[in-house]
Amino acid sequence: ALEHFTATIASELLRNQHIQELMSDETMKTMWLWHAIEENEHKAVAYDVFEAVFGQGIKAYAVRTGGLALAMVILCTKLVCHTFVER
C-alpha cells in the first residue's frame, strides 16, 4: 500500500512541469526524477509479489484494502506528528 502512495507521488512529479520547475538544483532534480521512475517500477513489482503471495479474489482484496487503510492511518499520523508536534 505504501508503494502505491509513493508511486502516485512519483507519477505526479513526472507529470507536473510546475513541480519540476521549482527544483533549482539540476543534480537534485535529476536524482528525484530518476527516483520517481524507479518508484513507478517498484509499484508493479510490489503488486506482483502481493498476488504471488495472496493470490486473487475476495480474501486478497480484503488484505489489500485493509493494508491500504492501515497505511493511510500511519502515513497521516506521521505527517501530523512531523508537521505540528516536532516544531
C-alpha positions as CSV (number, residue, x, y, z in Angstrom):
1,A,0.0,0.0,0.0
2,L,2.9,2.4,0.8
3,E,4.4,1.6,-2.6
4,H,1.1,2.8,-4.1
5,F,1.4,6.1,-2.3
6,T,5.0,6.7,-3.2
7,A,4.3,5.7,-6.9
8,T,1.4,8.1,-7.0
9,I,3.6,10.9,-5.7
10,A,6.3,9.9,-8.2
11,S,3.8,10.0,-11.1
12,E,2.8,13.5,-10.1
13,L,6.4,14.6,-10.0
14,L,7.0,13.2,-13.5
15,R,3.7,14.7,-14.9
16,N,3.7,18.1,-13.3
17,Q,6.1,20.5,-15.0
18,H,5.4,23.2,-12.4
19,I,6.8,20.9,-9.6
20,Q,9.9,20.2,-11.8
21,E,10.5,23.9,-12.4
22,L,10.6,24.5,-8.6
23,M,13.7,22.4,-8.4
24,S,16.6,24.8,-8.8
25,D,19.5,22.3,-8.3
26,E,19.9,20.3,-11.5
27,T,21.8,17.5,-9.8
28,M,19.0,17.0,-7.2
29,K,16.3,17.4,-9.9
30,T,17.9,14.6,-12.0
31,M,18.1,12.4,-8.9
32,W,14.5,13.0,-7.9
33,L,13.3,12.3,-11.5
34,W,15.3,9.1,-11.6
35,H,13.9,8.1,-8.2
36,A,10.4,8.8,-9.4
37,I,10.8,6.5,-12.4
38,E,12.2,3.8,-10.1
39,E,9.2,4.2,-7.7
40,N,6.8,3.6,-10.5
41,E,8.7,0.4,-11.4
42,H,8.5,-0.8,-7.7
43,K,4.7,-0.4,-7.7
44,A,4.3,-3.1,-10.3
45,V,6.9,-5.4,-8.6
46,A,5.2,-5.0,-5.2
47,Y,1.8,-5.8,-6.7
48,D,3.2,-8.8,-8.5
49,V,4.7,-10.1,-5.3
50,F,1.5,-9.5,-3.4
51,E,-0.5,-11.5,-5.9
52,A,2.1,-14.3,-5.8
53,V,1.7,-14.5,-2.0
54,F,-2.1,-13.8,-1.6
55,G,-3.5,-14.7,-5.0
56,Q,-6.6,-13.0,-6.3
57,G,-10.2,-12.9,-5.0
58,I,-12.1,-11.5,-2.1
59,K,-9.6,-12.5,0.6
60,A,-6.7,-10.9,-1.3
61,Y,-8.9,-7.8,-1.9
62,A,-9.7,-7.6,1.8
63,V,-6.0,-7.8,2.7
64,R,-5.1,-5.2,0.1
65,T,-7.7,-2.7,1.1
66,G,-7.1,-3.3,4.8
67,G,-3.4,-2.7,4.2
68,L,-4.2,0.5,2.3
69,A,-6.4,1.8,5.1
70,L,-3.7,1.0,7.7
71,A,-1.1,2.7,5.6
72,M,-3.2,5.8,5.3
73,V,-3.7,6.0,9.0
74,I,0.1,5.5,9.7
75,L,1.0,8.0,6.9
76,C,-1.4,10.7,8.1
77,T,-0.3,10.2,11.7
78,K,3.3,10.6,10.8
79,L,2.5,13.6,8.7
80,V,0.7,15.3,11.5
81,C,3.4,14.5,14.0
82,H,6.2,15.8,11.8
83,T,4.3,18.9,10.8
84,F,2.9,20.0,14.1
85,V,4.3,18.2,17.0
86,E,8.1,18.2,16.2
87,R,8.3,22.0,15.7
